[in-house]
Amino acid sequence: MSEPIDLQATFIPNEGEFFRVKLALEIAIDEVVNEPGCIRYELTEASEDKLVLTERWASQEDLDRHSKGTAVQDLNESLSALLAEPVTLEKL
């Protein structure tokens, strides 16, 4: 049995795009929380210059499946012109 995987994703919106980035994340959260193996997927910090999404997956296999899924693809597409820099993903 594998250990749960904890991640933190940090999003830095372009100036004036905070609310659009937050909305895109909220839409993704609604989809992702129902994915197999998703234990936690929530916005844990939000300010005008940064949004932080905290994730917990039951296994590496569940995380891999999520990473290739449509919710992540749709989110990346939604955010492509809204972020000042690439998303930072940190394993906790």
Backbone torsions as a table, in degrees:
resi	resn	phi	psi	omega
1	MET	NA	132.8	-177.6
2	SER	-88.5	159.5	179.5
3	GLU	-80.1	151.0	173.9
4	PRO	-61.6	150.7	-179.9
5	ILE	-110.2	124.6	177.9
6	ASP	-109.2	132.5	-179.3
7	LEU	-135.0	157.6	172.7
8	GLN	-133.5	124.0	178.7
9	ALA	-110.0	129.9	-178.8
10	THR	-113.4	130.4	-178.3
11	PHE	-117.4	127.0	178.3
12	ILE	-111.6	104.4	-177.2
13	PRO	-74.5	152.3	169.3
14	ASN	-61.7	156.1	178.2
15	GLU	-56.1	130.5	178.9
16	GLY	83.1	0.6	-176.2
17	GLU	-109.1	8.2	-176.7
18	PHE	-51.8	-50.9	-174.0
19	PHE	-68.5	-32.8	176.9
20	ARG	-69.8	-39.5	177.1
21	VAL	-65.3	-44.4	180.0
22	LYS	-61.3	-42.5	179.3
23	LEU	-63.4	-43.6	178.5
24	ALA	-60.7	-40.8	178.1
25	LEU	-65.9	-42.6	179.9
26	GLU	-62.2	-38.8	177.4
27	ILE	-64.0	-44.7	179.0
28	ALA	-63.1	-41.9	-179.7
29	ILE	-58.2	-44.4	179.7
30	ASP	-57.6	-34.4	179.5
31	GLU	-80.7	-45.4	-170.9
32	VAL	-68.9	-34.6	-177.1
33	VAL	-59.9	-17.7	178.6
34	ASN	-95.3	-0.4	179.4
35	GLU	-72.9	147.9	177.9
36	PRO	-59.5	133.3	176.6
37	GLY	85.7	-3.6	178.7
38	CYS	-78.3	116.3	178.5
39	ILE	-97.8	-38.7	-179.8
40	ARG	-149.7	135.9	176.8
41	TYR	-156.3	91.1	-174.0
42	GLU	-146.6	151.7	175.1
43	LEU	-75.1	119.5	-174.9
44	THR	-111.3	-11.7	178.0
45	GLU	-153.9	135.7	178.4
46	ALA	-147.8	122.8	173.2
47	SER	-139.3	170.8	-177.1
48	GLU	-54.3	-27.5	-174.5
49	ASP	-111.5	2.9	-178.2
50	LYS	-164.3	141.0	171.4
51	LEU	-127.7	137.1	-178.1
52	VAL	-122.3	127.5	178.6
53	LEU	-110.3	124.7	179.2
54	THR	-104.0	130.6	-176.2
55	GLU	-124.2	148.0	170.0
56	ARG	-141.3	127.3	-178.9
57	TRP	-118.9	143.8	-177.2
58	ALA	-64.7	-29.9	-177.7
59	SER	-156.2	165.8	175.4
60	GLN	-63.1	-35.6	179.2
61	GLU	-62.3	-42.0	178.2
62	ASP	-64.5	-41.9	178.2
63	LEU	-63.6	-43.2	178.9
64	ASP	-60.6	-43.8	179.1
65	ARG	-62.1	-44.0	178.4
66	HIS	-60.9	-44.8	-176.3
67	SER	-60.9	-28.0	-179.2
68	LYS	-97.3	-1.1	-173.3
69	GLY	-79.2	169.6	-177.4
70	THR	-68.1	-32.4	-179.5
71	ALA	-61.6	-42.7	179.4
72	VAL	-69.8	-41.3	178.4
73	GLN	-61.8	-44.0	179.2
74	ASP	-64.5	-41.2	179.5
75	LEU	-63.6	-47.4	179.8
76	ASN	-58.8	-40.2	178.1
77	GLU	-65.5	-43.3	179.6
78	SER	-62.5	-35.5	-174.7
79	LEU	-90.9	-6.8	-169.9
80	SER	-53.0	-36.4	-178.3
81	ALA	-105.4	3.9	-173.5
82	LEU	-103.5	-11.6	-174.1
83	LEU	-103.2	141.7	178.9
84	ALA	-77.3	-22.6	179.7
85	GLU	-154.3	163.9	179.6
86	PRO	-60.6	151.6	177.4
87	VAL	-61.3	136.2	175.2
88	THR	-98.2	123.4	179.6
89	LEU	-114.7	122.5	-176.7
90	GLU	-123.1	129.0	175.4
91	LYS	-81.1	129.9	-177.4
92	LEU	-96.4	NA	NA
